Amino acid sequence: MTPNIVGIGANVYDTLIKLSEFPIEDTKMPVETVVQSGGGPCATGLVAAARLGAKTAWVGNLSDDAAGVFLLDDFDRFGVSTDLIDVKPSYRTFSATVLLNEKNGSRTCLLDRGNLPPLELSAKQLAAVERADILLVDGNELDAAVVAAKCAKASGCKVLYDAGGIYSGVDRLLTETDLLIPSEEFARKFAGKTTVEDAARELFKRFEPEVVVITQGKKGGLAFRNGNTFRYPVFEVDVVDSNGAGDVFHGAFAFAFADGMPLEECCRFAAAAAALKCTKIGARNGVPTVGQVRCFLNTNHEHNFQ
């Protein structure tokens, strides 16, 4: 299988703990649900794209510990190729404990980044990037992501940057980005602007991507291209677990863009996929099929662009 969407970034072993409300310090309380799940922006985005019908592959290192074995098996379960993964024995895999507050729908993440060595790209991994339609990155494994992004640009592969965390030196990756999709927090902080509209214009001017799409969670989001802006809608659903919704948005956007959808439809399709994910627990278990997204859109056609 030749993947058309390849990703470099975080792949995380999540333990999701669902609570009736956020715990008070130095107390005991029962939990409602405990679920183990794969997570991480890039990796979950790839799962979303695969679930929707794309051929995807993750490029990275995993350990042979229990978390690493789980993540390998999880990729197999969701149809993400593991051919470009190097297994490094005796290290500790990136993991997280995620507290889900049922009372207000919030999530709190406790991170253990592990101790795996930095990714050094092989010829095989770079060749896969060159053949892909989209390279999905999230700012993790920054040095390798920059090398891959330059390779992608040279071969005509589009670089989609899921910009959530602000890391040192991230401007090196931004300059290689074609499809820049930051969170509102990232966009406003990095651009130094108060409004998302001004932030989108500043990022577009400074880094010259093809498009800037700013995600705003419950408020939907805004897209900017060639001086023109439009807002895409948010879909109201009964939220069970919002963890990973942004990751699903980016993966669904990558799928839609690679499938040839216009920008407006890419945004609406991705927003619908992210909304449907929130109705189920687990960043990856909640990813809908393409049929489910289209059915949902057909029954929510009143959500128009602004």
N, C-alpha and C positions, 0 to 999 in steps of 0.2 A: 504493500500500500504506500502510495506517495501522498503524504499529507499536504493539504492546501492551506491549513492554518497551523503554524508552528509557534510554540511559546517558550519564553525564557523568563523565569520569575519564581515567586513563592509557591511552594507546594507544602501544605501544612496538615499535620494530623490534629484534628479538632476533637475535643471532648465537650459536647454541648450539654449544659445543665439547665433545665427549665425550672424556674422558680415562680411561685405565686406573686412574690414581690422581692425587691432587692434586699439581701441580708443585712442585718445590723451587726456591726463589728463586735467580736467577742461573745457571740451567741451561737446556739444550735437551731437548725430548722430543717424540716424534711424537704426533699426535692420531689418534683413531680415526674420528671423524665431525665434519663441520662442516655445520650446517644453518641457513638463514635462516628466521625465523618471526615472525609477528606475536605480540605479547605485551601485558602490562599487565593489571591486575586487572579494570577495568571492561570494556575492549574484549574481552578473552578471555571474560569472563562472557557478554557479548552473543553472541559466536560460539557458545558452548556452548548458550545458549538457542535460537539460530537452528537449530543442528544438530539439536536435539531437537524442533523444530517450531514455535517461537514466531516472531512477526514482530518484528524488532528493528531499532533504529537507534542509531547513536552520534552524539552532539552534541559537536563540538569543532573545533579548528584543526589542520591539517596543512600542512607545507611542500610545495613542488613539487620537493624534492630526491629522490634515489633512494629513501631510506627512506620518505618520504611517499608516493611513487608505489606502492611495494611495499605499504604498508598499505592504500591505497585499493583496489588490485587484490585484496588478501587479503580485505577485507570483501566485495567482489563475489563472490569464489570461495565464501565461506561463507554468502552470503545475508543479510548485514547491510546495511541500507539506508545509502547514503552521501549521501542527499538533504539531511541536516542538517549537513554538513561544510563549513567554509570553508577553501579552499586559499589560503595566504599565501605568495607567492613570496619566494625569497631568504632563507629562514630555515633553521634546522637542526632536524630532527625528533628527538624523544626516542628514544634508542637504548640498547641494553644488550648487553654480552657476558656470556654465561652459561656458566660452567665446570661440567660435569656429571661428577662423580666416580663412575665405575663401581664402584669398590672398596666404597664404603659408601652409594651412592645419594644423596649430598649435592649441593647446587647452590650456586654462589657467583656473585653478580651484580655486574657492574661497570657503573655507570650514567652515561650522558651525557644530562642532561635537556634538551639543546637550548636554543634561545632563542626559541621561538615566543611571541607576545604572549598575555597572559591572555585567556581566553574571555569575550566579552561577548555575552549571549544576545539573539537577534533575536526579533521577534514570531512568526515562523514556528517557531523552535525552542521557544519557550514554549508555543505552541499544541499542538505535538506532545506535550509533557509533559502538558498538561491532558487530552489524549485517551487517554493511555496508562493501562494498569493498574498498571504498576510503573516507578518511576524507580530505576535502579541507579547508585549513586555509590560512590567509593572514597577520598574525601578529597583527591584531586588536583583542580585547578581549583576550589578551595574556595569562593571568592566566588560564582562562577557556580552551583556545586552548591547553595549555600544559597538563592540566589534561586529556582532551579528546584524545590528541595524545598518551599519555602513555596508556590509555585504548585501543586505536586502535592497538597499537603495540602488546599489550598482547593478543589481539583476532585475529590477522592476518590481520587486516584492514590496508591498505597502507595509509600513511600520505603524501599528496601532499601540498607543501608549495609554495604559490605564494608570493615570497619575493620581495617586491617593496620598502617599507619604512623601514628604519633602526630604530628600537625601542629599548629602554633600556631593557636589559634582553632577547633579542631575541635569544641569543645562547641557551637558555633553550628549545626553540622550534626547533631550528636547529638540536639539538642532537637527537630528536625524529622523524626526517624527513626521509622518504624513497625516495620520488621523489621531489628533490629540483629544483625549476624553478625560479631563480631570474632574475631581470632585469640586464642589463650590468652595470648600475650605482651601484646597490646594490652589485653585485658580486665583482667588482673591488675595491670599497671602503671597504667592509667588509673583503675581503681577503687581502687587502693591496698590490695588484698586478697591474701592468700596462696593461697587455694584458688579454683578456678574456680567452685565453688558460691556462695561469698561474693561473688565478683566479679560473677556473673550477677545476684544479688539486688541488689547495690549499683547496677549500671547500670540495672536495671529500675526501682528506686526513684527514682534521680536524674533519669532522662530519660524515663520512662514510655512506652517503646515497647510495641507489642502483644506482642512476643516478643524474647527474647535467645537466640541460638544461638552457643555458643562452640566454635570448631573447634580440635581438638587433634592434628591430623596422624595419626600412627600409633596414637594412643590413641582415635580416634573423636571424640566430642564430647558436649556437654551442652546441653540446651535448657531454658529457664525461661519459664513463663507463669503469671501469676496465682497465684504462690506455689507452683506445682508444678514439679518438675524431673524430667527423664528423660535417660538417656544413649542416644545412638544408636551403632550399631556401626561398627567399621572392618572393611573387607574385605581380606583378605590376597591379594596378587597378586605376580607377579614384576615388580619395579619396573625399568623401563628409563630413565625420565625423570620425576622428580617435579615439575619446573618447570611451574607453571601449574595444579597440581591444586587448590589452594585457589580459584583463579579459576573453574575449572570447577564446583566445588562451589556457589559463589554463583550462577552462571548457571543451573545445574540446579535449584537451590532456587527461583530466580525463576520458571523455567518451571513447576515443579511447583505452586508457590503460585498462579500465575495460572491454572493448569489446574484449581484447586479441590481439590487433595489436602489431607487433614488434615496438621497440623504434623508428626506422627510420620512419616508417609509422605514428606513433603517432605524431611525429614532423611535418611531411609534411601535415598530415590531419589538425592539429591544425593551422598551418600557413595559409592554404587555408581558413579555417573557419574565421580566423581573418581578412584576406584580404577581403573576401566577406562582412563581417560586416562593413568595412570602406566605402562601396559604398552606405550606407544608414545612415540617421541621427538617433541617439539614440543608447545607449549602448546595449539595449536589443531588440529593434525593428529591428535592423539590423542583428540579429543572423540568419544564414541560416539553412535550414533543412539538414539532412544527405544526401538526394538525390541531393540537390544543390551543396554540397561540393564534392560529388563523380563526378558529371557531370563536375564541374569546374576542378577537378584534371585530368579527362580524356582528357580535352581540353588543359591542361597545363602540359602534361607529359614530356616535354622537360626540365623541371626544375629538375635537378638531384642533388644528394648529392655530396659533395666534401670531 
